[in-house]
Amino acid sequence: MFLHLGGDVVVLKKEVIAILNIRAGQAAVTKEFIKTAGDEGFIKNIYAKDREKSFVVTNREIYMSPISCSTLKKRADDIFEL
């Protein structure tokens, strides 16, 4: 099943590793992870900078999403696996 992250971006639910609040990025280790991922081109901004509320780590990329992590979790939980 798919998870809508905002804008025109959807990812396979099984590819999602973590959905984190953007404030979690304030920890030193997370800042380093995000900086390294950005330097290597793995970060995709879905909307304009400074509108991010969460970041979604997948096995391919990291998406900066304007949708809160609680809303993304609800969307993920509402998807029924067949």
Secondary structure, 3 states (H helix, E strand, C coil): CEEEEECCEEEEHHHEEEEEEHHHHHCHHHHHHHHHHHHCCCEEECCCCCCCCEEEEECCCEEEECCCHHHHHHHHHHCCCC
